[in-house]
Each structure stands twice: as structure tokens, then as C-alpha cells.
Amino acid sequence: MSEHTMPSRIQLKPCLLDAILAGLIALIIFGPIVGVVLDGYSFNFHALRLVWIIAAVMAGRFLLSVFLQTVTGQRAMQRFEADSAGVYVRPVGHKSNLRWIIPLVLVLAIFFPFVATKYILTVAILGLIYVLLGLGLNIVVGLAGLLDLGYVAFYAIGAYGLALGYQYLGLGFWSMLPIAAIMAAMAGALLGFPVLRMHGDYLAIVTLGFGEIIRLVLNNWVSFTGGPNGISAPPPTLFGLEFGRRAKEGGVPIHEFLHIPYNPNLKFIFIYGILILVVLLVLYIKHRLTRMPIGRAWEALREDEIACRAMGLNHVLVKLSAFTLGASTAGLAGVFFATYQGFVNPTSFTFFESALILAIVVLGGMGSTVSVVKSPR
């Protein structure tokens, strides 16, 4: 759009209509959450707080609508409305803006735990765990096009692998991290074989059944898994040093070894740091795989399996590789979840979790790594 076609005058009527619509949406969204506060078995209605929120939303929407009618706003909108579809070649000297954004995000991630409260730190840990889960399921659903509704089963295998490995074999966090990934990958391959010839709804039903079978086994095998009562999981250690106030018999707490005051957040800071490294490693591996022949094979399988097979691609290995790699990522996330919680039970691995992870992938954009990472935040 050229400058002579841009509006010369600000039209307030559409701006007011946009502001009113935004206010109604804010009332629907924030009314039950902010306006109604539970007080025992009754509730209190905080109208003033709700009014301020709606007023802020309406004012912000009104100013945004006015800005979009200006020359600067129209130019900004053109950048979003530009047609980027199709295949195009970047200039020889093109450099992505990510070369500045990624180092900045890493610097912020490094300093974040030292300024965050315990609550915000634990929320960040859960967010990173769901990032891992989203990245794993994105391989299966987003790249390979295989609808998996039982993905939480691999998550449970990783979490219970740490808890049961510690109780029966004495294996700790570092030992179970690779073992749980391998166990979940084997379970993914085991699930992949029966569903090689299935598509669409049939595939979704089989994977849903697999997830429920794992949950029922964990819930009913009381003598081994603890059943509904759950089982405790060990905290992480660093070179044998523990993060508790008092170490177990023969152990040394890390704060005594470093001669610093005891800080209950040290455990969560350590888990957060290791999670950041694992997420970066998974992101790098996934980025490389999508540009290798196996990544192209996943995309070919997603677009048209018949054409994929006609081109000579082994669809069996392609499907199994997607299930295996996606499941191994969920196994890693399960280990972090168990050591973060210190306790696992079957109620943490219901179908709702699978639906939530699938929603992260779908809403973030299937096949898009950056969008999947941003969705849990």
C-alpha cells in the first residue's frame, strides 16, 4: 500500500468498536478468574479490580487501533501481511536476526535463577519440561504426521524409571538420565510396530490405548510401583554432593563442601541449569535432523505416504525413527519431572497430560521448533 492510499484522518468509530469488543472478551476471560475469589465454601466478587483490568485492555486496544491507522502503523502491518509463501532463495550475505536473539536469551537464562523467587523458578522448570515434551511430540506429530494420543506413557516411563531404578537398583539421577531415554525409545519402537499400517483415527485410538495401559499398570501393580500411593524419587547430586540440608549417611551436603550458607533453592537452580543444557542439546539435534535425509523423510511421510513409498523410502524405518526419537525425549523429561517433584504417582500421567502436550504442538505450529518452545511459556 502506497502512502497516498493511506487514510488521511483517524476514524474513531472503528477504534471504539474494537475497544468495546476487546473489553467484552476481557470480561469473559478475566471475569471468572480475577473478579470471583473463593473464600472457603463461598466467594467474593471484586468488581473494582475487574473494572481496572477491562479498562486497561480497552485503552490498549483503542490506542493500538489508532496507531494502525497512521502511516507508521500501516507500514508495520505491511510487514506482517507480506506474502512469504513459496520457495525463495536468501541473498548470499543474508544473516538471520537469531544470531543476536539467541545469545541474548542465553544470557538472560543464565542470570534468571539468581534473581527469581522459588515459585518463579519452579514454574520455569516446569515450562522447560513441557518444552522437552513438546519438542519430542513435534517430531511424531508435526514432522512425521503421526497422531499420538498416548505420548504421556513415555513421560511416565522416564519418571518411574528414575524412581524404581533408585529403589531397586540404587541408580541415581545421572545414571538414569541416559537409561530412561533408552527405555522410552525402546517403548516407542515397541509401539511403532503395531501401528505401521494404521492411519488417522485408528492410529490415535491405538496410541491412546497404549498410554492408558501404561497408566493402569502403574496404578494396579501395587507391590512394584506403589500403586496409587506412588513412590519417592531421588534428588539430583553433583559429584556425589547432595542438595539437602542434611546428607544421608556417608554423604556431604554441597553447601558444607562449598562452605556457604544453606539455600533450599540450590536444588532447583541446579535442575534449571541442567534442563537448559538438555533443551539446547535437543534443539540442536532436532535442528540437524530436520535438515538431514531422515528429516526430509519424515516430512515426505507426513505429506503423502504413498508417494513416500513410491520414491523408495522405507516407511517402516521412517515411522519407527520418529516414534523412537520422540519417545526418548519424553523419557528425559520424565526423569527431570521425577527428580524435581521428589515423588511420582499415576495421577500425573493421565490422558489430560497427553492432550496438553498435543495442544502445545498444535497451537504453537506443527513442525515449527521456535513456536513449540514459546507455547509452554
Secondary structure, 3 states (H helix, E strand, C coil): CCHHHCCCCCCHHHHHHHHHHHHHHHHHHHHHHHHEEEECCEEEECHHHHHHHHHHHHHHHHHHHHHHCCHHHHHHHHHHHCCCCCCCCCCCCCCCCHHHHHHHHHHHHHHHHHHCCHHHHHHHHHHHHHHHHHHHHHHHHHHCCCCCCCCHHHHHHHHHHHHHHHHHHCCCHHHHHHHHHHHHHHHHHHHHCCCCCCCHHHHHHHHHHHHHHHHHHHHHCHHHHCHHHCEECCCCEECCEECCCCCCCCCEEHHHHHCCCCCCCHHHHHHHHHHHHHHHHHHHHHHHHHCCHHHHHHHHHHHCHHHHHHCCCCHHHHHHHHHHHHHHHHHHHHHHHHHHHCEECHHHCCHHHHHHHHHHHHHHCCCCHHHHHHCCC
